Structure formats: C-alpha cells, structure tokens
Amino acid sequence: MPKLNHLRLLGNRQLKEVVPVKFNYGPGKKEEDEELVVPNYVPMAQRLAMNYSQFVVDRRERQTNRDTSIRVPANIEFIRISFLDQFILSDFFTQWFNEFGLEAVSVSNFGKEVLFAVIDKEKFKYFTESVLKFSRRWLQHDERASFSNKITFIDSFKLLTTSDILRFDIQQTGEVVVLNTIDLPLDFKIQVTLLNAMEVFLKENNVNYAIDRENNRIELFGVTAVVVQQIADNFDIVESITCSLSSVIRPSAFNVAKWDYGFRISNAD
C-alpha cells in the first residue's frame, strides 16, 4: 500500500472520530503561532436581545387581551424560531423538548423555521434565561454568564400573536372563515380538550361550522368579526385564520408577482 501522508490512522479509536490534519504552508509557520478564531456573536446577541424584549411585550399583550368570561380549559404559548440552518426533527426534536420543554408542531421555510409549543413552562424558563445570558455574555462581556449552546443556532424567535394568527382584514370576513388548528402529539389530551371547548363556544354563539379533524381544519359560516377576534385571542389551538376573501400572491407565467384569490370559477358565464 503506498504511503499517503495526508491520512492519519487511529487504530485504537476505531475511526469513531475525525481528526483534523493541519498543514502549515510557508516558511517559518509554526503550529503554536496559530490562534483560535472566535466567532463574532455580537450581532446575534443584539438581535436575540431585541427578540426577547419584543417577546415580553407580546406576551403581556396577549395575556391582557384574553376574555376571562370565555371558558377555555388551558392556555398554550407558541414560539416561532428561525434557525441558521435546517432543523432536522429526527435529530433535534427530543433534545429541544428535554432541554427547553418545546414541542415542534410545524416546520416551514425548508426546515429552517419551526413553530414550537411550550409544553413545560419550567423548562422553557431555561430557554429565556439562556437568551438573556448569551446576550449578556457578548454585549456586556460577562465571562461568568453560562447558557445553552443551542442558542447559537438561532437566527431569531418570536411569540405567536393574534396578528400572526389573523391573516386577513377582520372587517372583511367573507362568507367562510377557515381555522387551521395545531397538532399536539405530546399532549393530545389538551388538544382534544381545547377543540371541544371551541365547539361549545361556537354553539353558544350560534355559529354554523364544519370540522375536518384529519386535516386540522374548521370552517365557520357567516361568522361575525367579534367572534373571530375572540377565537384568535383565546383559543391557543389555532395557528392561523383565513377567509374566503383572502387573496394570495403567486408568480405568473413570466415570473412576475400576480395577485389573485387562489381559485378559478369554472362557470363564470
């Protein structure tokens, strides 16, 4: 077998880890002269600090807007996190739940954006504490601030608010309003309880509705703007609300933005 100087065999480690091989080019270059390059986390720390400040404001506003006269058996917070790279559910789902009490319920943007449900509020405190300590470490140069290294994979985060849920002008509800609900695999009992409570609420308000549980979809017919607002503010099982008048933007045949309603009338004549 020819000698290959660029390979390094580790028989005692059975090739279980990769050992980097350093090449020193140029005269007088010594390994001890090399310095470890520390990433510049200051911009990330500034961004996450602003995210946290907005999170506190949004959380207080959402709690204030809840109607205590509506019988809702449980409240759940949802956090949308944008990652610097793809979030692979099979690899990281258990880690984020065990460490932060977060359950991934929806993935978008090619796996780089995840909507998490806060299942364990005590564990979630470690998430917010890590964000604050990470910001303090890099913005205030606090060497004693310790945090979870998972924070360094986050680009941004925010609370799911009523404005995120309502995706249309509430004063133009149209004839049909669509509620897209959320699956909670780790807390299915709460999911069913919240859906049942919403059915009771709809019946009390004389709303005609149809439930498609397989597709996590509820259609409301002829509902008022007041009822839609109450659902968005109080029932944390809803991820988004759209209506029959909601428009969409799609590329045309010439790749130019085209604004329409996402359907075509077959019998227009």
Backbone as a ProteinNet text record, in pm:
[ID]
protein_1_A
[PRIMARY]
MPKLNHLRLLGNRQLKEVVPVKFNYGPGKKEEDEELVVPNYVPMAQRLAMNYSQFVVDRRERQTNRDTSIRVPANIEFIRISFLDQFILSDFFTQWFNEFGLEAVSVSNFGKEVLFAVIDKEKFKYFTESVLKFSRRWLQHDERASFSNKITFIDSFKLLTTSDILRFDIQQTGEVVVLNTIDLPLDFKIQVTLLNAMEVFLKENNVNYAIDRENNRIELFGVTAVVVQQIADNFDIVESITCSLSSVIRPSAFNVAKWDYGFRISNAD
[TERTIARY]
85.7	0	88.8	68.1	153.4	132.3	235	225.1	147	46.8	-34.3	-18.1	61.5	95	-23.2	-127.1	-239.6	-340.9	-318.9	-407.6	-343.8	-425.1	-375.7	-467.3	-410.5	-488	-494.1	-612.3	-631.4	-683.9	-596.7	-639.6	-700.9	-649.7	-702.3	-837.3	-873.8	-1004.4	-1105.4	-1063.1	-1152.1	-1229.3	-1162.6	-1219.4	-1353.7	-1374.8	-1502.8	-1507.6	-1396.3	-1397.9	-1304.1	-1329.1	-1245.8	-1139.1	-1015.4	-904.5	-856.3	-865.1	-821.2	-670.8	-628.3	-486	-452	-356.9	-321	-202.1	-208.7	-99.9	-45	81	145.5	220.4	168.1	230.5	316.2	424.8	511.4	621.4	731.9	846.9	819.1	870.2	863.4	728.3	632.1	498.6	500.8	463	462.4	322.4	294.4	160.4	125	222.6	191.4	156.9	189.1	157.1	11.2	-55	-193.6	-285	-381	-475.1	-614.4	-687.6	-824.4	-913.1	-982.4	-1068.7	-1203.9	-1240.6	-1368	-1472.2	-1586.5	-1691	-1736.1	-1775.6	-1827.5	-1977.4	-2014.8	-2154.3	-2228.2	-2163.2	-2226	-2353.2	-2351.7	-2476.6	-2588.9	-2556	-2657.2	-2710.9	-2622.7	-2664.4	-2756	-2725.1	-2810.5	-2948.9	-2950.6	-3077.6	-3163.5	-3103.5	-3179.6	-3225.4	-3147	-3189.1	-3313.8	-3318.9	-3437.3	-3556.2	-3528.9	-3635.5	-3696.6	-3612.5	-3662.5	-3747.3	-3702.3	-3778.1	-3915.5	-3921.2	-4049.7	-4135	-4071.1	-4142.1	-4213.8	-4148.3	-4208.1	-4329.7	-4316.8	-4428.4	-4545.5	-4516.3	-4621.8	-4691.3	-4615	-4673.3	-4768.6	-4728	-4812.9	-4940.8	-4927.7	-5044.8	-5141.7	-5086.3	-5174.7	-5248.7	-5181.4	-5247.2	-5355.3	-5329.6	-5426.6	-5551.6	-5534.4	-5646.6	-5736	-5697.6	-5779.9	-5910.6	-6018	-6150.7	-6177.4	-6174.7	-6191.3	-6332.6	-6427.3	-6564.9	-6581.4	-6484.7	-6489.9	-6424.2	-6493.6	-6442.2	-6338.8	-6211.8	-6100.7	-6023.7	-6014.1	-5954	-5803.3	-5734	-5587	-5535.4	-5422.7	-5354.5	-5216.5	-5182.2	-5053.4	-4985.5	-4857.6	-4779.5	-4707.9	-4698.7	-4627.4	-4515.4	-4399.2	-4281.6	-4236.2	-4222.8	-4171.2	-4022.4	-3939.3	-3794.3	-3739.5	-3660.8	-3589.2	-3446.1	-3399.6	-3266.1	-3169.7	-3041.8	-2939.4	-2923.1	-2966.8	-2962.3	-3086.2	-3099.7	-3217.7	-3230.1	-3351.9	-3383.5	-3437.5	-3359.1	-3397	-3470.5	-3601.6	-3684.5	-3631.3	-3589.1	-3544.4	-3421.6	-3341.9	-3218.4	-3236.5	-3318.6	-3320.9	-3451	-3555.6	-3685.5	-3673.6	-3616.8	-3606.1	-3517.3	-3408.7	-3316.1	-3384.5	-3459.4	-3523.3	-3637.8	-3703.3	-3808.9	-3750.5	-3648.1	-3588.5	-3521.5	-3461.4	-3386.3	-3472.9	-3563.8	-3641.1	-3791.2	-3837.6	-3980.7	-4058.9	-3994.8	-4058	-4090.4	-4212.9	-4255	-4273.6	-4201.9	-4214	-4347.5	-4428.9	-4561.9	-4578.3	-4488.4	-4499.2	-4361.4	-4326	-4196	-4219.8	-4148.3	-4163.3	-4028.4	-4030.9	-3910.3	-3798.1	-3832	-3735.5	-3664	-3738.2	-3682.3	-3604	-3602.6	-3526.5	-3613.1	-3744.2	-3835.4	-3928.6	-3937	-4016.2	-4107.4	-4233	-4325.5	-4326.3	-4292	-4285.7	-4400	-4454	-4549.2	-4472.4	-4500.3	-4436.7	-4514.6	-4462.8	-4530.5	-4491.1	-4364.3	-4314.6	-4267	-4345.7	-4314.8	-4189.9	-4164.3	-4044.6	-3918.3	-3919.7	-3804	-3787.9	-3900.8	-3892.5	-3822	-3826.9	-3754.9	-3605.6	-3553.9	-3411.5	-3380.6	-3478.6	-3459.5	-3444.3	-3538.7	-3531.7	-3409.7	-3374.8	-3254.5	-3129.4	-3124.4	-3008.3	-2995.7	-3110.2	-3107.6	-3051.7	-3097.7	-3051	-2903	-2860.2	-2720.4	-2629	-2676.9	-2599.6	-2579	-2686.3	-2676	-2583.6	-2593.7	-2507.9	-2361.4	-2338.8	-2200.4	-2131.9	-2203.4	-2138.5	-2160.6	-2264.2	-2288.3	-2230.8	-2229.1	-2174.4	-2043.9	-1995.6	-1867	-1864	-1974.9	-1983.2	-1931.3	-1809.2	-1746.2	-1813.2	-1885.6	-1949.1	-2085.4	-2137.9	-2270.9	-2264.2	-2332.8	-2336.1	-2473.6	-2477.6	-2602.3	-2594.1	-2709	-2712.9	-2650.8	-2564.7	-2501	-2600.3	-2720.9	-2822.1	-2867.1	-2846.1	-2884.3	-2807.7	-2685.2	-2602.5	-2653.4	-2752.2	-2809.1	-2934.2	-2974.6	-3097.9	-3069.1	-3147.3	-3136.8	-3229.8	-3353	-3448.6	-3562.1	-3642.2	-3758.3	-3864.7	-3991.2	-4099.4	-4218	-4300	-4423.9	-4527.2	-4606.1	-4717.7	-4827.8	-4856.7	-4951.9	-5082.4	-5179.7	-5307.5	-5288.1	-5200.9	-5176.8	-5112.5	-5035.6	-4979.1	-5087.5	-5182.3	-5288.5	-5389.5	-5431.7	-5529.8	-5460.1	-5485	-5413.3	-5501.8	-5592.3	-5678.4	-5737.9	-5799	-5867.4	-5993.4	-5998.6	-6108.9	-6243.1	-6240.1	-6365.1	-6419.3	-6343.1	-6388	-6376.1	-6464.1	-6452.9	-6504.8	-6592.4	-6649	-6748.7	-6787.9	-6889.1	-6829.6	-6703.2	-6639.9	-6508.5	-6492.4	-6366.7	-6306.8	-6178.2	-6111.3	-6013.1	-6028.7	-5935.4	-5843.2	-5714.6	-5617.2	-5563.8	-5595.5	-5560.3	-5427.7	-5378.5	-5245	-5252.5	-5164.9	-5149.8	-5054.1	-5089	-5000.7	-4977.5	-4886.4	-4865.2	-4826.8	-4752.9	-4708	-4811.7	-4913.8	-5018.5	-5152.7	-5184.8	-5305.6	-5431.2	-5426	-5542.1	-5581.4	-5482.5	-5510.6	-5564.5	-5509.9	-5556.8	-5705.8	-5747.5	-5888.2	-5974.1	-5924.6	-5999.5	-6024.3	-5921.2	-5934.8	-6031.7	-6025.4	-6117	-6261.3	-6281.8	-6416.4	-6468.4	-6380.4	-6420.4	-6456.1	-6383.7	-6415.6	-6551.5	-6583.5	-6715.3	-6826.2	-6806.9	-6905.9	-6921.5	-6809.8	-6811.7	-6887.1	-6862	-6928.7	-7079.8	-7119.4	-7262.5	-7330.3	-7260.8	-7317.4	-7337.3	-7254.1	-7264.5	-7339	-7407.1	-7491.7	-7415.4	-7293.3	-7210	-7222.6	-7254.4	-7254.6	-7110	-7074.9	-6935.3	-6926.8	-6810.9	-6780.3	-6636.5	-6612.2	-6479.4	-6421.8	-6301.8	-6226.5	-6105.3	-6121.6	-6016	-5892	-5910.4	-5795.7	-5699.4	-5753.4	-5670.9	-5654.8	-5695.8	-5682.3	-5742.9	-5867.7	-5932.3	-6076.5	-6114	-6251.5	-6301.8	-6418.3	-6477.7	-6596.9	-6599.8	-6708.4	-6786.3	-6919.3	-7003.2	-7081.6	-7065.4	-7139.5	-7105.9	-6983	-6943.1	-6911.1	-6929.8	-6903.8	-6756.5	-6714.3	-6576.3	-6546	-6645.6	-6625.9	-6591	-6662.2	-6636.6	-6498.7	-6463.9	-6332.2	-6221.2	-6237.6	-6138.1	-6128	-6239	-6238.5	-6166.8	-6186.4	-6118.1	-5967.2	-5925.9	-5782.6	-5716.7	-5789.4	-5732.9	-5728.7	-5818.6	-5837.7	-5809.6	-5827.8	-5811.2	-5674.4	-5583.8	-5445.2	-5421.7	-5526.8	-5514	-5514.6	-5532.4	-5541.7	-5408.7	-5356.1	-5230.2	-5253.6	-5357	-5385	-5534.4	-5581.2	-5721.4	-5722.4	-5789.1	-5803	-5951.5	-5984.1	-6124.7	-6137.8	-6262.4	-6288.3	-6249.4	-6229.7	-6188.4	-6037.1	-5965.8	-5821.3	-5756.9	-5669.8	-5600.8	-5462.1	-5406.2	-5271.9	-5187.5	-5057.2	-4963.9	-4886	-4886.6	-4817.7	-4745.7	-4642	-4573.6	-4657.5	-4655.9	-4726.9	-4639.6	-4686.2	-4609.2	-4477.5	-4470.1	-4348	-4269.5	-4301.7	-4233.2	-4250.3	-4364.1	-4397.5	-4505.9	-4497.7	-4595.9	-4737.3	-4827.1	-4966.7	-5056	-5150.5	-5239	-5374.6	-5414.2	-5546.6	-5599.3	-5707.1	-5773.1	-5751.7	-5660.4	-5624	-5722.1	-5823.1	-5918.2	-5967.2	-6024.1	-6076	-6222.5	-6310.5	-6452.8	-6474.1	-6525.8	-6541.2	-6666.3	-6768.9	-6892.6	-6915.5	-6814.2	-6822.6	-6930.3	-6964.2	-7066.6	-7209.1
-119.7	0	124	218.7	338.6	425.5	499	590.1	714.4	745.2	864.8	956.6	1061.2	1148.2	1229.8	1243.1	1325.9	1247.3	1116.2	1035.9	1008.3	1000.3	967.1	858	743.8	630.5	629.2	599.5	591.2	451.5	356.1	218.8	200.2	267.3	248.7	314.1	411	476.9	418.7	328.9	258.6	354.8	464	559.6	615.6	630.2	682.6	834.4	897.8	1043.1	1091.6	1209.7	1267.9	1352.7	1330.5	1407.5	1504.4	1633.8	1730.3	1725.1	1736.7	1740.4	1881.5	1944.8	2082.1	2085.1	2174.2	2192	2332.7	2344.2	2473.9	2509	2606.5	2647	2771.2	2778.1	2895.2	2875.7	2942.4	2927.9	2990.7	2925.9	2981.3	2968.7	2900.4	2886	2775.8	2807.5	2710.1	2692.6	2570.1	2538.7	2620.6	2648.2	2722.4	2867.8	2915	3053.9	3070.8	2958.7	2966.8	3004.1	3093.9	3137.6	3087	3047.1	3002.7	3123.2	3117.7	3227.9	3213.1	3310.8	3309.4	3381.9	3318.9	3385.8	3515.2	3610.1	3736.4	3720.8	3698.6	3675.2	3804	3917.8	4042.8	4073.6	4067.1	4093.8	3998.2	3870	3773.1	3806.6	3844	3879.1	4001.4	4099.8	4218.7	4181.4	4095.2	4055.2	3975.7	3881.5	3799.9	3881.5	3980.5	4067.9	4146.8	4194.9	4266	4170.7	4047.3	3947.1	3921.9	3912.4	3886	4003.1	4125.5	4243.5	4245.4	4213.6	4210.2	4094.1	3981.8	3866.3	3901.9	3976.3	4016.7	4106.4	4199.7	4289.2	4210.5	4121	4042.1	3949.7	3891.1	3800.4	3876.8	3996	4076	4118.6	4156	4199	4083	3965.4	3850	3811.5	3817.4	3785.7	3888.4	4015	4121.4	4107.4	4061.9	4053.5	3931.8	3841.5	3722.2	3761.5	3696.5	3721.7	3614.2	3652.9	3555.7	3498.7	3562.1	3510.5	3389.3	3368	3253.2	3134	3022.1	2902.4	2831.7	2858.3	2794.7	2711.1	2580	2492	2504.9	2558	2566.3	2673.6	2731.6	2828.9	2774.4	2784.6	2736.3	2848	2868.5	2965.5	2893.8	2962.7	2908	3003.9	2948.2	3026.2	2986.1	3083.6	3055.9	3091.9	2992.2	3011.1	2993	3089.7	3078.2	3036.9	2931.3	2878.6	2921.1	2915.3	2949.3	2839.7	2719.6	2607.9	2522.2	2414.1	2329.2	2264.6	2263.3	2194.4	2057.2	1951.7	1816.2	1753	1730.3	1681.3	1551.9	1459.3	1329.1	1340.6	1445.5	1462.1	1550.6	1654.3	1756.7	1766.2	1695.8	1706	1676	1559.8	1518.7	1613.3	1660	1749.3	1879.3	1938.1	2066.3	2049.2	1933.9	1910.8	1886.7	1803.1	1771.1	1892.2	1977.2	2090.1	2213.6	2242.2	2366.6	2344.8	2219.2	2193.5	2236.6	2238.5	2283.4	2164.8	2160.7	2057.1	2117.8	2066.7	2115.9	2070.8	2166	2132.7	2168.7	2252	2292.1	2334.7	2289.5	2321.7	2387.4	2495.8	2567	2620.2	2690.7	2751.5	2648.6	2534.5	2427.7	2380.9	2375.2	2322.8	2422.5	2549.2	2649.1	2728.2	2708.7	2780.3	2679	2683.4	2584.5	2655.6	2611.6	2660.6	2559.3	2606.4	2520.3	2554.3	2451.4	2470.1	2460	2551.6	2548	2447.8	2325.6	2219.3	2222.3	2246.8	2251.2	2393.5	2468.9	2609.3	2627.3	2532.8	2542	2526.2	2428.6	2409.1	2526.1	2585.2	2696.8	2817.4	2827.8	2937.2	2930	2807.4	2791.9	2847.4	2839.3	2896.8	3048.6	3114.5	3260.6	3304.5	3227.8	3260.6	3248.2	3145.9	3127.1	3240.9	3288.4	3401.4	3525.4	3551.5	3668.7	3657.7	3538.7	3520.2	3524.4	3471.8	3480.5	3626.5	3705.6	3848.2	3919.6	3885.2	3949.9	3912.4	3788.4	3743.1	3823.9	3853.2	3917.3	4067.8	4117.7	4261.7	4332.2	4261.8	4320.2	4254.5	4160.8	4093.7	4026	3962	3890.3	3748.1	3723	3592.9	3483.7	3520.7	3420.8	3375.3	3441.5	3407	3275.2	3174	3043	3021.1	2957.6	2940.3	2812.3	2767.9	2650.1	2683.2	2593.7	2620.2	2612.8	2563.5	2558.9	2698.6	2795.4	2933.2	2984.6	2935.9	2985.6	2940.1	2850.7	2805.7	2885.1	2981	3056.4	3185.9	3212	3339.4	3442.8	3401.1	3490.4	3406.4	3467.5	3399.1	3501.3	3455.7	3544.5	3463	3525.7	3464.4	3468	3361.1	3361	3449.9	3560	3658.7	3654	3730.2	3737.9	3790.6	3888.9	3944.5	3841.4	3747.3	3639.2	3539.1	3517.7	3419.5	3472	3597.5	3657.4	3704.6	3637.2	3666.9	3736.4	3818.1	3895.1	4010.5	4103.8	4217	4164.4	4171.1	4110.4	4176.3	4296.5	4363.7	4314.7	4226.7	4170	4017.7	3958	3815.1	3728.2	3780.7	3698.3	3597.5	3501.6	3404.2	3286.9	3255.2	3139.1	3180.8	3141.7	3164.8	3028.6	3014	2885.2	2894.4	2804.5	2793.6	2674.5	2698	2589.7	2559.6	2441	2407.3	2332.5	2311.5	2258.6	2120.8	2031.5	1900.2	1909.6	1846	1838.7	1691.5	1625.7	1481.4	1446.1	1534.2	1503.4	1538.1	1611.6	1646.9	1643.6	1525.6	1508.7	1537.4	1510.3	1532.3	1679.7	1768.6	1912.8	1954.8	1896.7	1928.4	1898.2	1781.3	1742	1830.8	1860.5	1944.1	2083.5	2140.8	2274.6	2274.5	2171.2	2162.2	2146.7	2067.5	2050.9	2182	2254.9	2383.3	2483	2477.1	2567	2532.7	2404.3	2364.2	2419	2411.2	2465.1	2614.7	2684.5	2829.4	2862.8	2787.1	2813	2790.2	2686	2657.6	2765.8	2812.1	2918.2	3047.4	3068	3190	3167.3	3050.3	3020	3029	2975	2976	2840.9	2845.2	2722.3	2686.5	2559.9	2521.6	2378.3	2345.3	2208.4	2180.1	2062.4	2025.8	1912.8	1933.5	1830.5	1796.8	1699.9	1668.8	1608.7	1537.9	1475.8	1580.9	1691.8	1797.4	1917.9	1902.4	2010.9	2141.8	2133.1	2247.5	2260	2384.1	2412.9	2527.5	2508.4	2612	2673.4	2805.5	2879	2951.4	2949.1	3007.4	3126.3	3241.3	3360.9	3409.2	3393	3431.2	3581	3641.5	3784.4	3809.3	3933	3970.6	3960.2	3985.8	3979.7	3838	3740	3600.8	3556.3	3595.9	3560.1	3617.9	3742.2	3805.2	3730.7	3689.7	3615.9	3482.1	3414.7	3287.1	3307.9	3409.2	3436.2	3475.2	3544.9	3593	3485.9	3386.9	3299	3151.1	3101.7	2958.4	2930.4	2879.1	2861.6	2735.4	2676.7	2559.2	2599.9	2729.3	2780.5	2842.3	2795.2	2850.1	2967.8	2958.2	3066.6	3069.6	3189.3	3208.7	3283.5	3225.6	3289.5	3293.9	3361.4	3370	3356.5	3346.3	3325.9	3447	3562.2	3682.1	3702.1	3611.9	3627.4	3607	3697	3686.9	3627.7	3580.3	3523.3	3585.6	3584	3633.2	3514.8	3496.9	3385.2	3434.7	3362.6	3404.4	3373	3462.8	3439.3	3356.4	3334.3	3257	3324.7	3456.4	3531.3	3562.4	3488.8	3502.6	3641.9	3704.9	3835.1	3812.1	3882.8	3864.3	3889.6	3795.8	3804.3	3790.7	3878.6	3882.8	3824.8	3715.4	3659.7	3593.8	3515.6	3458.3	3307.7	3251.7	3112.8	3013.2	3058.6	2965.3	3022.5	2937.3	2978.5	2935.1	3025.3	2993.9	2923.8	2801.1	2722.5	2762.4	2814	2850.3	3001.2	3077.8	3223.9	3284	3217.3	3271.8	3245.8
0	0	0	-89.7	-94.5	28	64.6	178.4	138.6	216.6	193	312.3	294.4	407.6	457.3	373.3	417.1	500.1	518.9	601.3	735	837.3	970.6	1027.5	1054	1102	1252.6	1306.2	1450.5	1482.2	1486.9	1511.1	1646.9	1747.5	1882.2	1901	1814.6	1826.1	1727.8	1645.3	1552.4	1461.4	1426.3	1330.5	1374.1	1504.3	1553.4	1551.8	1530.4	1525.8	1417.2	1369.6	1265.7	1330.8	1291.7	1347.2	1242	1268.7	1167.3	1148.1	1024.3	992	948.4	1015.7	986.6	891.3	794.8	700.1	717.7	744.4	761.9	634.2	563.2	437.2	461.5	390.8	401	502.6	483.6	575.5	710.4	811.8	946.5	1012.2	950.7	1009.2	1113.5	1236.1	1344.5	1398.4	1442.3	1491.6	1613.2	1697.4	1819.2	1791.3	1667.3	1633.5	1591.6	1563.9	1519.9	1636.2	1607.2	1709	1675.1	1777.3	1759.2	1728.4	1616.6	1575.5	1644.3	1726	1797.7	1713.5	1684.8	1605.4	1671.9	1589.8	1641.1	1665.2	1791.2	1826.7	1863.6	1852.8	1895.5	1815.7	1681.2	1607.5	1645.9	1666.6	1706.8	1845.5	1936.2	2072.2	2070.4	1987.4	1976.8	1923.7	1822.8	1761.9	1860.5	1931.1	2025.2	2145.9	2185	2294.6	2254.7	2129.5	2081.2	2068.8	2024.1	2016	2152.6	2253.9	2388.5	2439.9	2415.6	2459.6	2394	2264	2193.9	2243.9	2276.2	2329.7	2459.8	2546.6	2674.2	2649.5	2554.8	2522.8	2464.5	2369	2304.4	2404.4	2494	2593.9	2685.2	2730.1	2818.1	2745.9	2618.5	2541.8	2518.5	2489.9	2465.9	2593.6	2706.8	2833.2	2866.2	2834.3	2861.4	2775.1	2650.6	2556.8	2578.4	2666.9	2690.1	2760.7	2720	2777.1	2883.2	3008.5	3117.7	3125.6	3055.9	3057.7	2965.3	2875	2784.1	2853.1	2854.7	2923.7	2836.1	2865.6	2794.8	2895.9	2877.6	2978.3	2994.3	2893.2	2902.5	2808.3	2845.5	2760.6	2724.3	2596.7	2547.8	2470.9	2498.9	2422.5	2309.1	2195.6	2080.2	2041.7	2016.1	1979.7	1840.6	1752.2	1618.2	1615.4	1586.7	1587.1	1446.2	1399.7	1273.4	1304.3	1239.5	1264.1	1154	1185.7	1088	983.6	1016.5	922.9	944.7	870.3	880.5	1018.2	1068.9	1193.4	1155.3	1183.3	1146.7	1264.3	1246.3	1356.2	1416.7	1332	1382.3	1471.6	1451.3	1528.7	1651.7	1640.5	1744.9	1824	1780.8	1847.3	1996.4	2030.6	2170.8	2250.4	2189.6	2259.7	2301.6	2209.7	2241.2	2338.6	2335.8	2433	2571.6	2580.3	2710.3	2774.9	2693.7	2749.6	2772.3	2678	2685.4	2702.9	2700.9	2712	2590.8	2473.2	2350	2259.2	2209.1	2115.7	1977.3	1878.4	1740.8	1683.2	1638.4	1585.9	1438.3	1386.3	1246.1	1195.9	1076.2	1016.4	880.9	853.3	726.5	680.5	566.3	509.5	494.4	435.2	408	534.7	644.3	768.2	850.9	810.8	885.3	982.8	977.1	1067.6	1132	1264.6	1338.3	1437.5	1440.7	1542.9	1656.4	1776.5	1894.2	1989.5	2053.1	2162.7	2294	2385.3	2517.6	2602.5	2612.3	2687.2	2834.5	2862.1	3000.2	3029.9	3106	3131.3	3216.8	3307.2	3391.7	3307.4	3216.8	3129.6	3033	2992.6	2898.2	2959.5	3091.8	3157.6	3128.8	3113	3082	2943.2	2851.5	2718	2726.6	2793.7	2803.9	2884.5	2987.4	3065.3	2980.1	2895	2807.8	2708.3	2655.3	2562.9	2632.4	2754.7	2829	2863.8	2905.9	2943.1	2821.2	2709.4	2585.3	2546	2555.3	2522.6	2619.8	2748.2	2848	2828.2	2786.6	2765.2	2656.2	2546.7	2432.6	2425.6	2489.7	2486.8	2608.6	2722.6	2844.7	2887.8	2806.9	2831.1	2968.6	3001.5	3128.5	3108.5	3151.3	3132.5	3215.5	3318.7	3406	3354.9	3252.9	3200.8	3125	3174.7	3109.2	3047.1	2930.4	2856.8	2774.9	2724.8	2639.3	2504.1	2454.7	2325.2	2209.4	2233.4	2128	2087	2173.9	2142.6	2021.2	2001.5	1891.5	1754.8	1750.3	1623.3	1585.3	1670.1	1647.1	1572.6	1470.1	1399.5	1463.5	1495.8	1562.2	1619.2	1708.2	1762.8	1801	1805	1845.4	1893.2	1974.8	2022.3	1910.9	1900.5	1805.4	1863.4	1796.3	1846.7	1765.8	1811.3	1741.1	1599.4	1582.1	1448.2	1356.2	1412.3	1330.7	1291	1380.7	1356.6	1255.7	1272.3	1181.4	1054.8	944.5	820.7	717.7	766.1	676.9	756.1	686	749.1	815.2	946.8	1020.9	990.5	936.5	899.9	766.2	698	571.3	580.2	659.3	685.7	571.9	489.4	382.9	438.8	356.5	396.4	474	446.3	509.6	574.1	700.3	772.7	806.5	780.9	799.6	915.6	1011.8	1123.7	1099.7	1098.2	1087.3	1226.8	1277.1	1414.4	1420.6	1542.5	1566	1629.8	1584.7	1646.9	1764.6	1875.2	1991.8	2025.6	1956.1	1978.1	2121	2189.2	2324.1	2429.8	2390.6	2485.6	2414	2360.6	2280	2361.9	2491.3	2576.8	2579.2	2590.5	2589.4	2453.5	2347.2	2212.7	2198.2	2240.8	2232	2321.7	2441.3	2535.1	2478.7	2414.9	2357	2238.7	2155.5	2041.5	2088.4	2192.6	2247.2	2305.4	2373.7	2430.8	2320.7	2208.5	2097.9	2037.2	2027	1976.2	2065	2195.4	2289.3	2267.2	2250.2	2227	2098.3	1991.9	1863.4	1874.1	1945.3	1962	2045.3	2149.6	2234.3	2156.3	2053.8	1973.4	1841.7	1832.5	1716.2	1583.5	1583.9	1463.1	1392.7	1264.1	1184.2	1148.5	1166.8	1143.8	1095.7	1038.4	996.6	1036.3	1096.6	1144.8	1060.6	1011.3	940.1	1026.8	1115.8	1212.4	1146.6	1036.5	969.9	914.4	867.8	808.9	901.5	1029.5	1127.6	1076.4	1036.7	973.7	1023.9	1056.9	1097.2	1010.6	947.8	864.9	938.2	942.5	1005.5	896.9	905.9	801.6	857.5	789.9	830.3	969.9	1012.4	1146.8	1152.6	1268.6	1284.3	1316.3	1295.4	1324.2	1473.2	1556.9	1702.3	1745.8	1693.5	1729.5	1679.8	1558.4	1503.9	1591.7	1634.4	1721.7	1854.1	1910.9	2037.3	2023.6	1912.4	1889.3	1880.4	1804.8	1787.6	1919.6	2004.7	2131.6	2240.5	2232.7	2348.5	2325.6	2205.4	2181.9	2120	2202.9	2161.1	2079.6	2030.3	1944.5	1796.9	1768.8	1631.6	1589.7	1476.7	1424.1	1330.3	1248.3	1154.3	1122.2	1084.2	1045.3	912.8	814.2	683.7	648.6	538.7	498.8	348.4	302.2	159.8	76.2	141.3	67.7	71	138.7	148.7	12.8	-25.2	-153.4	-135	-245.2	-240.6	-350.9	-332.3	-433.7	-487.1	-619.6	-680.9	-805.8	-851.8	-974.9	-1097.7	-1194.7	-1319.5	-1413.3	-1535.8	-1633.4	-1667	-1644.9	-1673.2	-1545.6	-1437.9	-1309.1	-1248.6	-1275.7	-1218.3	-1112.4	-1002.1	-893.9	-944.7	-914.6	-957.6	-835.1	-820	-702.8	-741.6	-678.1	-702.8	-576.1	-588.5	-471.9	-458.6	-534.3	-517.5	-571.3	-652.2	-711.4	-846	-926.5	-1055.8	-1066.2	-1111.2	-1126.2	-1260.2	-1256.4	-1377.6	-1457.4	-1389.2	-1457.6	-1450.6	-1482.6	-1470.4	-1558.9	-1669.6	-1759.9	-1709.5
[MASK]
+++++++++++++++++++++++++++++++++++++++++++++++++++++++++++++++++++++++++++++++++++++++++++++++++++++++++++++++++++++++++++++++++++++++++++++++++++++++++++++++++++++++++++++++++++++++++++++++++++++++++++++++++++++++++++++++++++++++++++++++++++++++++++++++++++++++++++++

